Amino acid sequence: MSKKNISAAKQTKEDVNLKGTLIMVMILGVVILVFWFGIYGLFLSR
Amino acid sequence: MHLHKYEKIWLVFGLGSLALFLVVIGFAAFWKGTHPQSHIETIDPQNIEANESFKPENLGLTEVADGKYVVNIVASAFNYDLGKEEDGSPTKTIRVPKGSTVLFQITTRDVVHGFQVAGTNVNMMVEPGHISRYETVMKNDGDFTIVCNEYCGIGHHLMFGTVEVY
């Protein structure tokens, strides 16, 4: 593979827009944390 | 290895939560002494009366100190033996004041049963040959139903009782 091709591949990876993925991952993370603390609160209150 | 900037963010987030939850488990197990409700201690299921706690006269509610209670129970298909009332009829309701500390001790002479006081944290599996214990503070008043939540046979739904916190 020529040097030109490698830099082209790298360029493409850097350009991939992962903003939507980041937002989804963070939403999922927050949902897990909210459930965890919600259930822990339930455990403490009963 | 090349990682995208955002990939680093969620990897840190994911590994961070993993580490946090492991620390929580370690804290609960080693500092707070959390363990399964049946904790190694065994009993002969053919002869549970040999254990002081499960002699027929010791079943049911006993006040051991001010605000501290012990409830000894024998589960069997299909009944919870919660002791006897003064008139000799079987106890179906355990009455404790709000804010008291109650230690539930339970075993079974036949098959696997469940013991859950619905609406509280008391929820145990009861296995023949083992003693299950759970100590809790009754923070809220009300009537809490005791249910068997482990299918034990044809009369499974007949296993119930009440804890009344007043």
Backbone of each chain as ProteinMPNN parsed JSONL, in Angstrom:
{"seq_chain_A": "MSKKNISAAKQTKEDVNLKGTLIMVMILGVVILVFWFGIYGLFLSR", "coords_chain_A": {"N_chain_A": [[0.843, -1.188, 0.0], [0.545, 2.184, -0.816], [2.026, 5.203, 0.487], [0.321, 7.31, 0.262], [-2.222, 6.185, 0.176], [-2.512, 5.19, 2.804], [-2.597, 7.51, 4.39], [-4.923, 8.519, 3.389], [-6.818, 6.695, 4.291], [-6.648, 7.096, 7.043], [-7.462, 9.682, 7.22], [-10.176, 9.394, 6.545], [-11.136, 7.972, 8.786], [-10.816, 9.776, 10.857], [-12.588, 11.632, 10.071], [-15.051, 10.534, 10.472], [-18.25, 11.013, 11.736], [-18.995, 10.936, 14.994], [-20.738, 11.962, 16.775], [-23.497, 11.507, 17.261], [-23.374, 8.865, 18.155], [-21.882, 9.21, 20.498], [-23.694, 10.761, 22.002], [-25.833, 8.931, 22.272], [-24.567, 6.857, 23.718], [-23.988, 8.205, 26.084], [-26.574, 8.888, 26.956], [-27.588, 6.327, 27.457], [-25.82, 5.578, 29.495], [-26.53, 7.424, 31.499], [-29.178, 6.633, 31.935], [-28.737, 4.068, 33.045], [-27.394, 4.807, 35.408], [-29.373, 6.373, 36.685], [-31.37, 4.416, 37.152], [-29.897, 2.72, 38.853], [-29.347, 4.323, 41.138], [-31.971, 4.943, 41.792], [-33.051, 2.426, 42.514], [-31.376, 1.835, 44.639], [-32.11, 3.872, 46.382], [-34.735, 3.07, 46.892], [-34.199, 0.695, 48.267], [-33.001, 1.757, 50.575], [-35.117, 3.169, 51.666], [-37.129, 1.402, 52.449]], "CA_chain_A": [[0.0, 0.0, 0.0], [1.37, 3.389, -0.9], [1.922, 6.142, 1.593], [-0.833, 8.17, -0.017], [-3.427, 5.437, 0.552], [-2.586, 5.106, 4.273], [-3.051, 8.798, 4.923], [-6.315, 8.695, 2.977], [-7.628, 5.878, 5.195], [-6.617, 7.771, 8.327], [-8.29, 10.872, 7.035], [-11.573, 8.979, 6.574], [-11.503, 7.584, 10.15], [-10.883, 11.001, 11.651], [-13.742, 12.405, 9.621], [-16.328, 9.89, 10.829], [-18.937, 11.817, 12.738], [-19.454, 10.035, 16.062], [-21.471, 12.77, 17.76], [-24.734, 10.778, 17.587], [-22.99, 7.703, 18.965], [-21.513, 9.712, 21.834], [-24.917, 11.164, 22.711], [-26.57, 7.711, 22.632], [-23.834, 6.155, 24.782], [-24.15, 8.972, 27.32], [-27.97, 8.724, 27.39], [-27.651, 4.979, 28.029], [-25.093, 5.627, 30.769], [-27.335, 8.173, 32.469], [-30.319, 5.768, 32.259], [-28.242, 3.028, 33.97], [-27.116, 5.438, 36.705], [-30.654, 6.769, 37.296], [-31.967, 3.178, 37.663], [-29.096, 2.212, 39.969], [-29.589, 5.142, 42.329], [-33.394, 4.792, 42.111], [-33.235, 1.154, 43.223], [-30.661, 1.971, 45.908], [-32.986, 4.714, 47.208], [-35.847, 2.199, 47.288], [-33.649, -0.214, 49.275], [-32.773, 2.494, 51.816], [-36.343, 3.74, 52.226], [-38.08, 0.435, 52.971]], "C_chain_A": [[0.881, 1.242, 0.0], [1.1, 4.311, 0.281], [0.652, 7.0, 1.482], [-2.133, 7.506, 0.452], [-3.623, 5.383, 2.071], [-3.137, 6.402, 4.852], [-4.504, 9.064, 4.545], [-7.248, 7.928, 3.919], [-7.753, 6.546, 6.558], [-7.543, 8.99, 8.313], [-9.769, 10.514, 7.183], [-12.012, 8.68, 8.006], [-11.697, 8.826, 11.028], [-12.152, 11.786, 11.324], [-15.089, 11.812, 10.043], [-16.991, 10.706, 11.938], [-19.549, 10.909, 13.788], [-20.291, 10.768, 17.105], [-22.742, 12.049, 18.217], [-24.455, 9.587, 18.479], [-22.663, 8.133, 20.385], [-22.759, 10.054, 22.632], [-25.706, 9.93, 23.159], [-25.896, 6.967, 23.778], [-24.041, 6.864, 26.115], [-25.576, 8.864, 27.86], [-28.139, 7.371, 28.085], [-26.981, 4.939, 29.403], [-25.904, 6.308, 31.839], [-28.547, 7.331, 32.897], [-29.897, 4.694, 33.271], [-28.019, 3.628, 35.361], [-28.403, 5.822, 37.432], [-31.341, 5.531, 37.897], [-31.233, 2.706, 38.907], [-29.397, 3.004, 41.238], [-31.052, 5.077, 42.767], [-33.634, 3.538, 42.931], [-32.539, 1.202, 44.583], [-31.49, 2.81, 46.886], [-34.167, 3.918, 47.735], [-35.402, 1.259, 48.412], [-33.481, 0.51, 50.613], [-34.077, 2.914, 52.479], [-37.279, 2.694, 52.82], [-37.568, -0.323, 54.193]], "O_chain_A": [[1.856, 1.319, 0.748], [0.085, 4.202, 0.969], [0.02, 7.352, 2.478], [-3.011, 8.145, 1.032], [-4.743, 5.513, 2.567], [-4.032, 6.389, 5.697], [-5.231, 9.741, 5.272], [-8.312, 8.417, 4.298], [-8.83, 6.562, 7.154], [-8.283, 9.264, 9.258], [-10.526, 11.221, 7.849], [-13.105, 9.069, 8.417], [-12.626, 8.899, 11.831], [-12.709, 12.495, 12.163], [-16.123, 12.478, 9.987], [-16.365, 11.04, 12.943], [-20.511, 10.193, 13.511], [-20.524, 10.247, 18.196], [-23.029, 11.985, 19.412], [-25.187, 9.32, 19.432], [-23.103, 7.512, 21.353], [-22.874, 9.685, 23.801], [-26.191, 9.881, 24.29], [-26.565, 6.499, 24.7], [-24.244, 6.223, 27.146], [-25.777, 8.762, 29.07], [-28.746, 7.276, 29.151], [-27.504, 4.347, 30.347], [-25.967, 5.829, 32.972], [-28.905, 7.313, 34.075], [-30.613, 4.438, 34.24], [-28.406, 3.034, 36.368], [-28.521, 5.627, 38.641], [-31.837, 5.586, 39.022], [-31.858, 2.336, 39.901], [-29.67, 2.423, 42.289], [-31.351, 5.146, 43.959], [-34.344, 3.579, 43.935], [-33.055, 0.669, 45.566], [-31.564, 2.495, 48.074], [-34.557, 4.071, 48.892], [-36.13, 1.051, 49.383], [-33.782, -0.054, 51.665], [-34.151, 3.009, 53.704], [-38.146, 3.044, 53.62], [-38.276, -1.172, 54.734]]}, "seq_chain_B": "MHLHKYEKIWLVFGLGSLALFLVVIGFAAFWKGTHPQSHIETIDPQNIEANESFKPENLGLTEVADGKYVVNIVASAFNYDLGKEEDGSPTKTIRVPKGSTVLFQITTRDVVHGFQVAGTNVNMMVEPGHISRYETVMKNDGDFTIVCNEYCGIGHHLMFGTVEVY", "coords_chain_B": {"N_chain_B": [[-2.066, 2.741, 18.88], [-4.817, 4.207, 17.343], [-7.313, 6.233, 18.626], [-10.571, 7.559, 18.4], [-11.54, 10.798, 19.496], [-14.059, 10.954, 20.834], [-14.468, 8.281, 21.356], [-12.609, 7.824, 23.358], [-13.768, 9.267, 25.419], [-16.201, 7.791, 25.99], [-15.107, 5.34, 26.649], [-13.655, 5.897, 28.979], [-15.793, 6.634, 30.613], [-17.278, 4.216, 30.665], [-15.389, 2.332, 31.732], [-14.884, 3.643, 34.09], [-17.413, 3.503, 35.411], [-17.557, 0.747, 35.741], [-15.389, 0.292, 37.472], [-16.296, 1.797, 39.669], [-18.653, 0.379, 40.444], [-17.505, -2.069, 41.15], [-16.012, -1.265, 43.371], [-18.111, -0.547, 45.045], [-19.313, -3.088, 45.46], [-17.177, -4.405, 46.749], [-16.939, -2.799, 49.066], [-19.465, -3.242, 50.26], [-19.271, -6.001, 50.755], [-16.848, -6.439, 52.254], [-16.534, -4.389, 54.178], [-19.117, -3.836, 55.163], [-20.042, -6.334, 55.579], [-21.933, -7.765, 54.044], [-23.79, -10.566, 52.972], [-25.079, -13.632, 51.456], [-28.458, -14.565, 52.444], [-28.759, -17.142, 53.528], [-26.232, -18.369, 55.264], [-23.893, -20.311, 55.085], [-24.315, -21.706, 57.547], [-25.587, -24.719, 58.763], [-28.319, -27.1, 59.226], [-30.011, -29.965, 60.511], [-32.475, -31.102, 58.479], [-34.331, -33.062, 59.116], [-34.525, -32.968, 61.788], [-35.086, -30.435, 63.039], [-35.842, -29.409, 65.457], [-33.809, -29.795, 67.2], [-32.288, -27.589, 67.16], [-32.03, -24.701, 69.067], [-33.404, -22.298, 68.345], [-35.493, -23.179, 66.781], [-37.189, -24.78, 68.212], [-40.509, -25.863, 69.013], [-41.725, -24.221, 70.998], [-40.289, -21.902, 70.832], [-40.891, -20.667, 68.509], [-42.075, -17.998, 66.397], [-42.731, -14.576, 67.449], [-40.366, -12.912, 69.506], [-39.404, -10.678, 72.037], [-36.26, -9.503, 72.41], [-34.683, -7.484, 73.393], [-34.998, -4.002, 74.305], [-36.957, -2.752, 71.845], [-35.879, -4.541, 70.103], [-36.35, -7.406, 68.213], [-36.881, -10.937, 67.649], [-37.848, -13.168, 65.171], [-38.748, -16.401, 64.816], [-39.161, -18.887, 62.426], [-40.668, -21.704, 60.908], [-40.769, -23.07, 57.82], [-42.895, -25.032, 55.83], [-44.327, -27.367, 53.511], [-47.677, -26.737, 53.321], [-47.11, -24.097, 54.659], [-46.365, -21.443, 56.995], [-44.897, -21.718, 60.033], [-45.553, -19.762, 62.587], [-45.554, -19.836, 65.285], [-47.713, -20.047, 68.246], [-50.855, -18.582, 69.221], [-52.14, -17.156, 72.343], [-54.521, -18.516, 72.862], [-54.049, -20.903, 71.66], [-54.409, -21.199, 68.955], [-52.961, -21.186, 65.623], [-50.478, -18.696, 64.973], [-50.926, -16.007, 62.758], [-50.339, -13.444, 62.251], [-47.733, -11.178, 62.745], [-46.906, -8.79, 65.088], [-45.282, -5.759, 65.353], [-43.744, -2.809, 66.794], [-43.343, 0.359, 65.088], [-40.165, 1.223, 63.766], [-38.708, -0.666, 65.088], [-36.098, -3.149, 65.447], [-35.876, -6.04, 63.655], [-35.107, -9.426, 63.597], [-35.313, -11.923, 61.343], [-35.484, -15.377, 61.383], [-35.284, -18.308, 59.654], [-36.129, -21.597, 58.586], [-36.538, -24.691, 56.721], [-38.39, -27.768, 56.614], [-38.824, -29.41, 54.476], [-39.007, -28.828, 51.296], [-37.545, -26.395, 48.984], [-38.393, -23.135, 49.845], [-39.739, -19.773, 49.625], [-39.306, -16.622, 51.299], [-40.774, -13.758, 51.692], [-41.335, -10.499, 52.79], [-43.516, -8.585, 51.611], [-42.987, -5.374, 50.267], [-41.036, -4.638, 51.994], [-37.472, -4.946, 52.739], [-37.074, -7.556, 53.293], [-36.422, -10.586, 52.031], [-35.974, -13.73, 51.2], [-34.471, -16.876, 50.278], [-35.432, -20.072, 51.248], [-33.859, -22.861, 52.195], [-33.848, -26.437, 52.554], [-31.971, -27.744, 55.23], [-30.476, -25.535, 55.669], [-30.071, -22.409, 57.457], [-31.736, -19.412, 57.153], [-31.254, -15.962, 57.495], [-32.34, -12.632, 58.2], [-31.884, -9.347, 59.083], [-33.681, -6.46, 59.848], [-34.761, -3.015, 59.931], [-37.879, -1.897, 60.841], [-39.101, 0.542, 59.215], [-41.353, 1.758, 58.196], [-44.87, 2.09, 58.84], [-47.713, -0.157, 58.711], [-49.518, -2.833, 57.03], [-47.863, -5.68, 56.092], [-47.584, -8.173, 53.727], [-46.651, -11.532, 54.085], [-45.144, -13.635, 51.821], [-44.677, -16.681, 49.967], [-42.286, -16.935, 47.638], [-41.175, -18.775, 46.042], [-41.699, -21.338, 43.982], [-43.267, -24.066, 45.413], [-44.892, -26.236, 45.299], [-48.189, -27.763, 45.02], [-49.748, -26.363, 46.862], [-48.649, -23.895, 47.071], [-49.596, -21.214, 46.879], [-50.987, -21.005, 49.216], [-49.356, -20.36, 51.232], [-48.905, -17.915, 53.35], [-48.766, -14.908, 55.339], [-48.875, -12.25, 57.79], [-47.16, -9.217, 58.503], [-47.563, -6.848, 60.857], [-46.96, -3.533, 61.278], [-47.041, -1.171, 63.713]], "CA_chain_B": [[-3.462, 2.599, 18.457], [-5.483, 5.496, 17.258], [-8.701, 6.255, 19.102], [-11.315, 8.788, 18.176], [-11.698, 11.601, 20.714], [-15.295, 10.557, 21.526], [-14.289, 6.908, 21.858], [-11.9, 7.928, 24.64], [-14.732, 9.734, 26.43], [-17.097, 6.745, 26.508], [-14.32, 4.274, 27.281], [-13.394, 6.345, 30.353], [-17.09, 6.562, 31.294], [-17.615, 2.799, 30.87], [-14.444, 1.721, 32.668], [-15.098, 4.329, 35.37], [-18.578, 2.933, 36.1], [-17.185, -0.622, 36.122], [-14.551, 0.407, 38.672], [-17.154, 2.287, 40.755], [-19.53, -0.694, 40.913], [-16.655, -3.049, 41.832], [-15.701, -0.698, 44.681], [-19.355, -0.655, 45.823], [-19.448, -4.494, 45.864], [-16.126, -4.657, 47.732], [-17.31, -2.086, 50.293], [-20.595, -3.952, 50.87], [-18.876, -7.334, 51.209], [-15.758, -6.5, 53.228], [-16.715, -3.429, 55.263], [-20.447, -3.94, 55.748], [-20.326, -7.743, 55.868], [-23.095, -8.272, 53.318], [-23.637, -11.928, 52.473], [-26.397, -14.21, 51.185], [-29.24, -14.74, 53.675], [-28.358, -18.398, 54.147], [-24.803, -18.073, 55.319], [-23.118, -21.514, 55.395], [-24.797, -22.429, 58.723], [-26.466, -25.821, 58.373], [-29.219, -27.672, 60.229], [-30.567, -31.229, 60.022], [-33.887, -30.826, 58.179], [-35.166, -34.098, 59.74], [-34.531, -32.783, 63.24], [-34.835, -29.005, 63.264], [-36.13, -29.077, 66.866], [-32.555, -29.864, 67.95], [-31.774, -26.218, 67.207], [-32.755, -23.914, 70.075], [-34.284, -21.295, 67.734], [-36.62, -23.761, 66.059], [-38.053, -25.572, 69.085], [-41.876, -25.362, 68.819], [-42.088, -23.15, 71.948], [-39.531, -20.684, 70.519], [-41.299, -20.116, 67.203], [-42.838, -16.751, 66.445], [-42.094, -13.317, 67.849], [-39.816, -12.774, 70.853], [-38.687, -9.417, 72.23], [-35.007, -9.878, 73.07], [-34.206, -6.289, 74.08], [-35.899, -2.905, 74.027], [-37.018, -2.427, 70.426], [-35.235, -5.575, 69.284], [-37.182, -8.609, 68.167], [-36.476, -12.067, 66.828], [-38.976, -13.981, 64.717], [-38.321, -17.719, 64.347], [-40.205, -19.432, 61.564], [-40.402, -22.945, 60.187], [-41.573, -23.18, 56.601], [-43.087, -26.405, 55.342], [-45.398, -27.387, 52.517], [-47.622, -25.405, 52.723], [-47.425, -23.285, 55.834], [-45.309, -20.847, 57.813], [-45.195, -21.875, 61.452], [-45.166, -18.53, 63.271], [-45.864, -20.027, 66.701], [-49.126, -20.139, 68.611], [-51.469, -17.523, 70.026], [-52.416, -17.601, 73.714], [-55.629, -19.476, 72.864], [-53.616, -22.155, 71.048], [-54.549, -21.188, 67.493], [-51.691, -20.794, 64.999], [-50.273, -17.266, 64.714], [-50.867, -15.648, 61.344], [-49.907, -12.043, 62.168], [-46.65, -10.749, 63.626], [-47.108, -7.36, 65.337], [-44.111, -5.085, 65.933], [-43.851, -1.354, 66.695], [-42.563, 1.041, 64.054], [-38.796, 1.587, 64.147], [-38.008, -1.733, 65.795], [-35.172, -3.983, 64.676], [-36.416, -7.399, 63.66], [-34.282, -10.464, 62.963], [-36.097, -13.076, 60.903], [-34.689, -16.608, 61.225], [-36.215, -19.259, 59.062], [-35.618, -22.803, 57.934], [-37.618, -25.522, 56.187], [-38.151, -29.203, 56.836], [-39.017, -30.229, 53.276], [-38.457, -28.376, 50.012], [-37.133, -24.988, 48.928], [-39.466, -22.144, 49.901], [-39.297, -18.385, 49.653], [-39.883, -15.858, 52.407], [-40.704, -12.34, 51.364], [-42.295, -9.608, 53.42], [-43.704, -7.675, 50.473], [-42.938, -3.959, 50.618], [-39.842, -4.405, 52.812], [-36.291, -5.566, 52.126], [-36.966, -8.958, 53.718], [-36.676, -11.446, 50.874], [-34.965, -14.777, 51.286], [-34.743, -18.224, 49.843], [-35.34, -20.955, 52.411], [-33.463, -24.17, 51.677], [-33.732, -27.451, 53.592], [-30.587, -27.96, 55.653], [-29.824, -24.249, 55.917], [-30.811, -21.392, 58.203], [-31.674, -18.105, 56.505], [-31.482, -14.871, 58.453], [-32.275, -11.268, 57.686], [-32.243, -8.359, 60.095], [-34.106, -5.22, 59.219], [-35.452, -2.041, 60.773], [-39.193, -1.629, 60.275], [-39.148, 2.009, 59.168], [-42.678, 2.245, 57.8], [-45.971, 1.32, 59.429], [-48.651, -0.722, 57.751], [-49.62, -4.29, 56.992], [-47.027, -6.236, 55.025], [-47.935, -9.574, 53.523], [-45.571, -12.51, 53.919], [-45.474, -14.562, 50.742], [-43.681, -17.633, 49.484], [-42.06, -16.548, 46.242], [-40.396, -19.836, 45.397], [-42.755, -22.332, 43.779], [-42.916, -25.2, 46.273], [-45.831, -27.338, 45.105], [-49.586, -27.503, 44.689], [-50.349, -25.415, 47.814], [-47.728, -22.746, 47.134], [-50.326, -19.956, 47.091], [-51.607, -20.994, 50.545], [-48.342, -19.95, 52.203], [-48.831, -16.46, 53.54], [-48.959, -14.404, 56.693], [-48.861, -10.786, 57.802], [-46.387, -8.467, 59.498], [-48.24, -5.578, 61.101], [-46.096, -2.553, 61.939], [-47.952, -0.145, 64.23]], "C_chain_B": [[-4.124, 3.981, 18.435], [-6.925, 5.388, 17.713], [-9.327, 7.6, 18.789], [-11.513, 9.487, 19.524], [-12.921, 11.161, 21.533], [-15.198, 9.148, 22.106], [-13.598, 6.932, 23.212], [-12.869, 8.326, 25.742], [-15.584, 8.57, 26.937], [-16.355, 5.55, 27.072], [-14.023, 4.631, 28.739], [-14.666, 6.226, 31.189], [-17.438, 5.112, 31.649], [-16.705, 2.142, 31.894], [-14.591, 2.339, 34.053], [-16.281, 3.743, 36.118], [-18.29, 1.516, 36.569], [-16.381, -0.598, 37.423], [-15.401, 0.836, 39.868], [-18.007, 1.156, 41.326], [-18.727, -1.798, 41.618], [-16.294, -2.562, 43.232], [-16.93, -0.817, 45.594], [-19.533, -2.088, 46.339], [-18.421, -4.84, 46.956], [-16.448, -4.019, 49.072], [-18.421, -2.842, 51.018], [-20.145, -5.286, 51.464], [-17.875, -7.291, 52.356], [-15.917, -5.53, 54.398], [-18.059, -3.629, 55.965], [-20.857, -5.388, 56.022], [-21.57, -8.3, 55.2], [-22.814, -9.691, 52.804], [-25.017, -12.487, 52.149], [-27.122, -14.534, 52.494], [-28.997, -16.092, 54.333], [-26.844, -18.407, 54.088], [-24.046, -19.27, 55.882], [-23.728, -22.359, 56.531], [-25.827, -23.495, 58.343], [-27.286, -26.338, 59.556], [-29.734, -28.986, 59.643], [-32.052, -31.045, 59.74], [-34.843, -31.862, 58.778], [-35.362, -33.831, 61.231], [-34.255, -31.314, 63.583], [-35.072, -28.592, 64.712], [-34.86, -29.135, 67.721], [-31.91, -28.481, 68.052], [-32.67, -25.374, 68.12], [-33.788, -22.967, 69.442], [-35.553, -21.9, 67.146], [-37.386, -24.797, 66.882], [-39.455, -24.997, 68.989], [-42.234, -24.184, 69.744], [-41.347, -21.844, 71.647], [-39.923, -20.059, 69.181], [-42.115, -18.842, 67.403], [-42.023, -15.604, 67.006], [-41.61, -13.349, 69.29], [-39.129, -11.415, 70.939], [-37.428, -9.735, 73.023], [-34.376, -8.7, 73.806], [-35.193, -5.178, 73.737], [-35.854, -2.543, 72.537], [-36.334, -3.42, 69.515], [-36.034, -6.868, 69.359], [-36.522, -9.688, 67.323], [-37.748, -12.807, 66.43], [-38.403, -15.285, 64.175], [-39.466, -18.364, 63.583], [-39.748, -20.774, 60.987], [-41.343, -22.992, 58.992], [-41.707, -24.658, 56.255], [-44.222, -26.343, 54.337], [-46.717, -27.647, 53.263], [-48.021, -24.392, 53.793], [-46.164, -22.617, 56.382], [-45.726, -21.039, 59.257], [-44.64, -20.67, 62.196], [-45.476, -18.628, 64.766], [-47.358, -20.087, 66.952], [-49.582, -18.927, 69.4], [-51.739, -18.067, 71.43], [-53.528, -18.641, 73.764], [-55.276, -20.775, 72.129], [-53.751, -22.21, 69.534], [-53.24, -20.727, 66.842], [-51.625, -19.288, 64.688], [-50.202, -17.02, 63.216], [-50.357, -14.212, 61.156], [-48.832, -11.756, 63.21], [-46.818, -9.248, 63.819], [-45.877, -6.765, 66.007], [-44.288, -3.572, 65.82], [-42.94, -0.788, 65.607], [-41.172, 1.4, 64.591], [-38.048, 0.481, 64.865], [-37.124, -2.532, 64.838], [-35.649, -5.424, 64.778], [-35.472, -8.337, 62.918], [-35.184, -11.645, 62.62], [-35.151, -14.261, 60.729], [-35.632, -17.692, 60.737], [-35.485, -20.463, 58.476], [-36.811, -23.621, 57.45], [-37.318, -26.984, 56.455], [-38.316, -30.023, 55.555], [-38.324, -29.673, 52.029], [-38.032, -26.905, 50.081], [-38.374, -24.095, 48.942], [-38.86, -20.756, 49.765], [-39.896, -17.733, 50.882], [-39.692, -14.385, 52.089], [-41.76, -11.591, 52.158], [-42.476, -8.474, 52.412], [-43.753, -6.225, 50.931], [-41.801, -3.619, 51.568], [-38.651, -5.062, 52.11], [-36.144, -7.032, 52.49], [-37.367, -9.857, 52.556], [-35.59, -12.507, 50.846], [-35.44, -16.055, 50.623], [-34.577, -19.089, 51.086], [-35.045, -22.364, 51.904], [-33.402, -25.183, 52.806], [-32.261, -27.679, 53.934], [-29.826, -26.679, 55.928], [-30.711, -23.338, 56.758], [-30.632, -20.066, 57.475], [-32.029, -17.032, 57.521], [-31.497, -13.544, 57.712], [-32.725, -10.319, 58.778], [-32.591, -7.061, 59.407], [-34.733, -4.296, 60.256], [-36.774, -1.729, 60.094], [-39.445, -0.112, 60.302], [-40.552, 2.536, 58.931], [-43.77, 1.42, 58.458], [-46.907, 0.829, 58.33], [-48.702, -2.229, 57.865], [-48.812, -4.812, 55.81], [-47.3, -7.735, 54.917], [-46.675, -10.428, 53.36], [-45.995, -13.459, 52.803], [-44.318, -15.511, 50.468], [-43.489, -17.311, 48.008], [-41.197, -17.563, 45.486], [-41.36, -20.996, 45.22], [-42.399, -23.636, 44.482], [-43.881, -26.362, 46.13], [-47.252, -26.837, 44.955], [-50.218, -26.45, 45.621], [-49.517, -24.163, 48.012], [-48.438, -21.44, 47.504], [-50.978, -19.883, 48.47], [-50.623, -20.548, 51.624], [-48.302, -18.434, 52.296], [-49.053, -16.115, 55.009], [-48.894, -12.892, 56.623], [-47.876, -10.273, 58.857], [-47.071, -7.124, 59.642], [-47.31, -4.667, 61.875], [-46.984, -1.399, 62.384], [-47.224, 1.001, 64.888]], "O_chain_B": [[-4.003, 4.783, 19.361], [-7.672, 4.538, 17.228], [-8.685, 8.644, 18.901], [-11.637, 8.835, 20.561], [-12.844, 11.013, 22.753], [-15.744, 8.846, 23.167], [-13.947, 6.163, 24.108], [-12.81, 7.802, 26.855], [-15.696, 8.362, 28.145], [-16.906, 4.813, 27.89], [-14.124, 3.783, 29.625], [-14.625, 5.773, 32.333], [-17.838, 4.815, 32.775], [-17.178, 1.476, 32.815], [-14.443, 1.655, 35.066], [-16.192, 3.503, 37.323], [-18.714, 1.116, 37.654], [-16.651, -1.361, 38.35], [-15.243, 0.296, 40.963], [-18.082, 0.985, 42.543], [-19.214, -2.398, 42.576], [-16.27, -3.352, 44.176], [-16.802, -1.147, 46.773], [-19.862, -2.291, 47.507], [-18.752, -5.482, 47.953], [-16.248, -4.643, 50.114], [-18.347, -3.061, 52.227], [-20.586, -5.662, 52.551], [-18.028, -8.024, 53.333], [-15.472, -5.831, 55.506], [-18.14, -3.599, 57.193], [-21.899, -5.636, 56.628], [-22.199, -9.214, 55.732], [-21.74, -9.971, 52.272], [-26.026, -11.889, 52.523], [-26.486, -14.749, 53.525], [-29.023, -16.194, 55.559], [-26.248, -18.448, 53.012], [-23.607, -19.243, 57.031], [-23.668, -23.588, 56.485], [-26.82, -23.198, 57.68], [-26.99, -26.053, 60.716], [-29.879, -29.113, 58.427], [-32.826, -30.848, 60.677], [-36.032, -31.584, 58.935], [-36.256, -34.399, 61.859], [-33.318, -30.998, 64.316], [-34.574, -27.557, 65.155], [-34.828, -28.597, 68.828], [-31.084, -28.239, 68.931], [-33.891, -25.34, 67.965], [-34.908, -22.847, 69.938], [-36.571, -21.218, 67.026], [-38.141, -25.598, 66.329], [-39.611, -23.78, 68.893], [-42.95, -23.267, 69.341], [-41.734, -20.789, 72.15], [-39.356, -19.046, 68.771], [-42.753, -18.644, 68.437], [-40.793, -15.647, 67.037], [-42.343, -13.759, 70.189], [-38.373, -11.034, 70.046], [-37.505, -10.181, 74.168], [-33.611, -8.903, 74.748], [-36.122, -5.393, 72.96], [-34.829, -2.081, 72.037], [-36.214, -3.194, 68.311], [-36.349, -7.356, 70.444], [-35.73, -9.412, 66.422], [-38.621, -13.043, 67.265], [-37.661, -15.282, 63.192], [-40.606, -18.38, 64.048], [-38.583, -20.943, 60.625], [-42.564, -22.958, 59.145], [-40.754, -25.429, 56.373], [-44.989, -25.381, 54.314], [-46.86, -28.739, 53.813], [-49.15, -23.9, 53.809], [-45.056, -23.139, 56.256], [-46.791, -20.576, 59.665], [-43.433, -20.555, 62.414], [-45.641, -17.607, 65.434], [-48.163, -20.166, 66.024], [-48.811, -18.322, 70.146], [-51.593, -19.262, 71.686], [-53.498, -19.545, 74.599], [-56.127, -21.654, 71.994], [-53.27, -23.146, 68.896], [-52.489, -19.96, 67.445], [-52.591, -18.697, 64.206], [-49.507, -17.733, 62.492], [-49.991, -13.814, 60.051], [-48.996, -12.051, 64.393], [-46.869, -8.502, 62.841], [-45.473, -7.199, 67.086], [-44.907, -3.091, 64.87], [-41.915, -1.373, 65.259], [-41.033, 1.829, 65.736], [-36.882, 0.653, 65.22], [-37.35, -2.589, 63.629], [-35.804, -5.956, 65.877], [-35.088, -8.087, 61.776], [-35.748, -12.285, 63.507], [-34.146, -14.168, 60.023], [-36.664, -17.953, 61.355], [-34.379, -20.351, 57.948], [-37.959, -23.281, 57.735], [-36.16, -27.397, 56.516], [-37.986, -31.209, 55.541], [-37.177, -30.021, 51.749], [-38.154, -26.262, 51.124], [-39.291, -24.282, 48.143], [-37.641, -20.583, 49.786], [-40.873, -18.227, 51.444], [-38.592, -13.843, 52.203], [-42.924, -11.987, 52.2], [-41.687, -7.529, 52.372], [-44.473, -5.888, 51.871], [-41.611, -2.454, 51.917], [-38.791, -5.652, 51.038], [-35.2, -7.689, 52.052], [-38.529, -9.876, 52.152], [-34.438, -12.228, 50.515], [-36.635, -16.282, 50.434], [-33.672, -18.856, 51.888], [-35.889, -22.984, 51.257], [-32.958, -24.851, 53.905], [-31.416, -27.792, 53.047], [-28.676, -26.714, 56.365], [-31.934, -23.475, 56.771], [-29.506, -19.646, 57.209], [-32.973, -17.172, 58.299], [-30.774, -13.349, 56.735], [-33.814, -10.466, 59.334], [-31.891, -6.614, 58.498], [-35.177, -4.737, 61.317], [-36.806, -1.344, 58.924], [-39.937, 0.431, 61.29], [-40.908, 3.617, 59.399], [-43.632, 0.208, 58.62], [-46.898, 1.318, 57.2], [-48.015, -2.827, 58.693], [-49.053, -4.428, 54.665], [-47.247, -8.461, 55.909], [-45.765, -10.09, 52.602], [-47.089, -14.021, 52.845], [-43.152, -15.192, 50.702], [-44.431, -17.407, 47.22], [-40.588, -17.263, 44.459], [-41.799, -21.584, 46.208], [-41.368, -24.244, 44.196], [-43.7, -27.387, 46.787], [-47.491, -25.641, 44.786], [-51.125, -25.728, 45.207], [-49.668, -23.456, 49.009], [-47.951, -20.665, 48.327], [-51.47, -18.825, 48.863], [-50.999, -20.377, 52.783], [-47.739, -17.757, 51.436], [-49.478, -16.954, 55.804], [-48.862, -12.313, 55.537], [-47.776, -10.822, 59.954], [-47.156, -6.351, 58.687], [-46.913, -4.983, 62.996], [-47.605, -0.728, 61.56], [-47.858, 1.939, 65.371]]}, "name": "protein", "num_of_chains": 2, "seq": "MSKKNISAAKQTKEDVNLKGTLIMVMILGVVILVFWFGIYGLFLSRMHLHKYEKIWLVFGLGSLALFLVVIGFAAFWKGTHPQSHIETIDPQNIEANESFKPENLGLTEVADGKYVVNIVASAFNYDLGKEEDGSPTKTIRVPKGSTVLFQITTRDVVHGFQVAGTNVNMMVEPGHISRYETVMKNDGDFTIVCNEYCGIGHHLMFGTVEVY"}
